[in-house]
Amino acid sequence: MKHLVFALLAAALLSAAAVAAEDAAQQQHRITLFNDADFTGWKLFLPDKGADPFNTWSVRDGVIRCTGSPAGYLRTTETYSDYTLSFEWRWPAGGGNSGVLIHVQDKDEVWPKSIEGQLQSGHAGDIWIIGGTTFTEHVNKDDRRVVKGEASSEKPLGEWNQYKVVCKGDTIELYINGTLQNRATGCTVTSGFIGLQSEGTPIEFRNIHIEPMGK
């Protein structure tokens, strides 16, 4: 009996050690996109050259705060492909509209050629095509949107939500608070910048990072 107990304890310890090692490896390869302090590594874009983007975007207490006006976005200064993007968002003052721009192409404009993961309250997980992009599941050419596949998995307004975007080859998967909401295959763009929209409503972001695949 004692030998069985010791064997079970040893197995449990080995399992815990393996999980810890896997978590440590993931942390090692994780790339932090937002440093909790400023916009290092990001470009802020508004189409009105006379507008001050820092009136729209600011950082306080480790959180990116966006007023939602005027329309525009911030995007990474580096391009990425084959990665898992994770971030948290919330609506500080009721619901609203925004999105994460995936595989953003070179020309800055509202809105840039990309594929959008929708953030609009109640619709997080929808996918929109922008600037001529498309994917296999987009079959209704009169609608630039492919709606999410499950009931809303968003948390109550005002609470933090987690968004995960898995990009591998020409496939994109969107997870909202752990629920797979949408999958796009055969995407016509497979790499680019990562952007966050200012689209009419105050929104906040934090804990933005990616984990490259194949490492």
Secondary structure, 3 states (H helix, E strand, C coil): CHHHHHHHHHHHHHHHHHHHHHHHHHHHHCEECCCCCCCCCEEEECCCCCCCHHHCEEEECCEEEECCCCCEEEEECCCECCEEEEEEEECCCCCCCCEEEEEECCCCCCCCCEEEEECCCCCCCCEEEECCCCCCCCCCCCCCEECCCCCCCCCCCCCCEEEEEEEECCEEEEEECCEEEEEECCCCCCCEEEEEEECCCCEEEEEEEEEECCC
